Amino acid sequence: MKQSTTRESATPTPPRWAVWTAYAVPLCVLPSAVWRATGVVDGSVTIANGGWYLLLLSGLSMGFALLTLGLVYHWGERVPGWVPGLGGRAIPVRVAVIPALVGALLLIAICAYAVLNMAFHFVDRGPVLIGRGDIERPPPGSRVLAHYVPLLAWGPMVLALTANYWRRRTRSATTLRTEVVVS
């Protein structure tokens, strides 16, 4: 892909694989988010019986997945103009990279734990965190597992996108500094 040449947007455009990967992240999260939300919508779980947690988890996971698009679009590089006091300023690379890196590593760790726990049964049943009187739910079966398998790709994809974002942003900053010194 071509590289931008203006001083305002000196960051190279992301490669095609990165854009496709950024769009794949929300698609990997969508099946599990929809499955959790349908439990509340169809009435099998009520808001008082933990449905609020399922809706919150679905919304947060989709929100974080959609934030991944900022690693390939300009709104992940500059503060929007409508933000008072900061509008139009470049977002420091570390402000985007550190949370993305921590999130990717946490996702990889959580998925590794889940897979290893299913294989070796370290913990048979998790704690009931909502209340003592709540119904104990049976462990999910293979039908439910199909909704969660795509989540295994979420962490590695965010890690790859973060590395690409870091490479593009730091390389462009170095190039821009070199152009200013030479000029």
C-alpha positions as CSV (number, residue, x, y, z in Angstrom):
1,M,0.0,0.0,0.0
2,K,1.1,3.6,-0.5
3,Q,2.5,5.8,2.2
4,S,1.0,9.1,3.2
5,T,3.2,12.1,2.5
6,T,1.6,15.0,4.2
7,R,2.9,16.2,7.5
8,E,-0.5,16.1,9.1
9,S,-0.9,12.3,8.4
10,A,2.6,11.0,8.2
11,T,1.6,7.5,9.4
12,P,1.7,4.9,6.6
13,T,-1.6,3.3,5.8
14,P,-2.0,-0.1,7.5
15,P,-1.6,-3.2,5.4
16,R,-4.7,-4.9,4.0
17,W,-4.2,-7.9,6.4
18,A,-4.3,-5.5,9.4
19,V,-7.6,-3.9,8.3
20,W,-9.2,-7.4,7.7
21,T,-7.9,-8.6,11.0
22,A,-9.3,-5.5,12.8
23,Y,-12.8,-6.3,11.3
24,A,-12.4,-9.9,12.2
25,V,-12.0,-9.2,15.9
26,P,-15.6,-8.0,16.5
27,L,-16.9,-10.9,14.4
28,C,-15.0,-13.3,16.7
29,V,-16.6,-11.7,19.8
30,L,-20.1,-11.4,18.3
31,P,-21.3,-15.1,18.7
32,S,-20.5,-15.2,22.4
33,A,-22.0,-11.8,23.1
34,V,-25.2,-12.6,21.2
35,W,-25.5,-16.0,23.0
36,R,-25.1,-14.3,26.4
37,A,-27.7,-11.6,25.5
38,T,-30.2,-14.1,24.2
39,G,-30.4,-15.7,27.6
40,V,-31.8,-12.5,29.0
41,V,-34.0,-11.7,26.0
42,D,-35.7,-15.2,25.9
43,G,-36.3,-15.1,29.7
44,S,-34.1,-18.1,30.7
45,V,-32.1,-15.6,32.8
46,T,-33.7,-12.6,34.5
47,I,-32.0,-9.3,35.2
48,A,-32.2,-10.0,38.9
49,N,-30.7,-13.5,38.5
50,G,-27.5,-12.4,36.8
51,G,-28.9,-11.1,33.5
52,W,-27.4,-7.7,34.2
53,Y,-24.0,-9.3,34.3
54,L,-24.5,-11.1,31.0
55,L,-25.7,-7.9,29.3
56,L,-22.8,-5.9,30.8
57,L,-20.2,-8.5,29.7
58,S,-21.7,-8.7,26.2
59,G,-21.7,-4.9,25.8
60,L,-18.2,-4.4,27.2
61,S,-16.7,-7.2,25.1
62,M,-18.2,-5.9,21.9
63,G,-17.1,-2.3,22.9
64,F,-13.5,-3.5,23.4
65,A,-13.6,-5.5,20.2
66,L,-14.8,-2.5,18.2
67,L,-12.0,-0.3,19.8
68,T,-9.6,-2.6,17.9
69,L,-10.6,-0.7,14.7
70,G,-8.7,2.3,16.2
71,L,-5.5,0.4,15.6
72,V,-6.0,0.7,11.8
73,Y,-8.0,3.9,11.4
74,H,-7.0,7.6,11.9
75,W,-9.3,8.0,14.9
76,G,-6.8,5.8,16.7
77,E,-4.0,8.3,15.9
78,R,-5.6,11.7,16.6
79,V,-8.0,13.0,19.2
80,P,-11.3,14.0,17.5
81,G,-11.7,17.7,16.8
82,W,-14.8,18.0,18.9
83,V,-12.9,17.1,22.2
84,P,-12.4,20.4,24.1
85,G,-8.7,21.3,24.7
86,L,-7.3,18.2,23.1
87,G,-9.1,18.1,19.7
88,G,-6.8,17.4,16.8
89,R,-3.7,16.4,18.8
90,A,-1.8,13.2,18.0
91,I,-2.5,10.4,20.4
92,P,0.9,9.3,21.9
93,V,1.8,5.8,20.6
94,R,2.2,4.4,24.1
95,V,-1.3,5.5,25.1
96,A,-2.8,3.2,22.5
97,V,-0.2,0.4,22.6
98,I,0.1,-0.2,26.3
99,P,-3.7,-0.9,26.9
100,A,-3.9,-2.9,23.7
101,L,-0.9,-5.0,24.7
102,V,-2.1,-5.6,28.2
103,G,-5.6,-6.5,26.9
104,A,-4.2,-8.9,24.3
105,L,-2.0,-10.6,26.9
106,L,-4.9,-10.9,29.4
107,L,-7.1,-12.4,26.7
108,I,-4.4,-14.9,25.7
109,A,-4.0,-15.8,29.4
110,I,-7.7,-16.2,30.0
111,C,-8.2,-18.3,26.9
112,A,-5.2,-20.5,27.8
113,Y,-6.6,-21.0,31.3
114,A,-10.0,-21.9,29.9
115,V,-8.6,-24.4,27.5
116,L,-6.3,-26.0,30.0
117,N,-9.1,-26.1,32.6
118,M,-11.4,-27.9,30.2
119,A,-8.6,-30.4,29.4
120,F,-7.3,-31.0,32.9
121,H,-10.2,-29.9,35.2
122,F,-8.1,-27.8,37.5
123,V,-11.3,-26.2,38.8
124,D,-14.5,-28.2,38.6
125,R,-16.9,-25.4,39.4
126,G,-16.4,-21.7,39.7
127,P,-17.7,-19.7,42.7
128,V,-21.2,-18.4,42.6
129,L,-20.5,-14.7,42.8
130,I,-24.0,-13.3,42.6
131,G,-25.6,-14.7,45.7
132,R,-26.1,-17.7,47.9
133,G,-29.7,-18.3,47.0
134,D,-29.1,-18.2,43.2
135,I,-29.6,-21.3,41.1
136,E,-26.6,-23.3,40.3
137,R,-26.3,-23.5,36.6
138,P,-25.1,-26.6,34.8
139,P,-21.8,-26.5,33.0
140,P,-22.1,-25.4,29.3
141,G,-22.2,-28.2,26.7
142,S,-20.6,-28.4,23.2
143,R,-23.4,-26.2,21.7
144,V,-22.4,-23.3,23.9
145,L,-18.7,-24.0,23.4
146,A,-19.1,-23.4,19.6
147,H,-20.0,-19.7,20.5
148,Y,-16.9,-19.3,22.6
149,V,-14.3,-21.0,20.3
150,P,-13.8,-17.9,18.1
151,L,-12.7,-16.0,21.2
152,L,-9.5,-18.0,21.1
153,A,-8.4,-15.8,18.2
154,W,-9.2,-12.5,19.8
155,G,-6.0,-12.1,21.9
156,P,-3.5,-13.1,19.1
157,M,-5.2,-10.9,16.6
158,V,-5.1,-7.8,18.9
159,L,-1.4,-8.6,19.6
160,A,-0.6,-8.7,15.9
161,L,-2.5,-5.4,15.3
162,T,-0.8,-3.8,18.2
163,A,2.6,-4.7,16.9
164,N,1.7,-3.4,13.5
165,Y,0.3,-0.1,15.0
166,W,3.5,0.3,17.0
167,R,5.7,-0.3,13.9
168,R,3.7,2.1,11.7
169,R,3.5,4.9,14.2
170,T,7.1,4.8,15.5
171,R,8.5,4.4,12.0
172,S,6.5,7.4,10.7
173,A,7.6,9.5,13.7
174,T,11.2,8.7,13.0
175,T,10.8,9.5,9.3
176,L,9.1,12.8,10.1
177,R,11.9,13.8,12.5
178,T,14.5,13.0,9.9
179,E,12.6,15.1,7.2
180,V,12.5,18.1,9.6
181,V,16.2,17.9,10.5
182,V,17.3,17.4,6.8
183,S,15.0,20.3,5.5
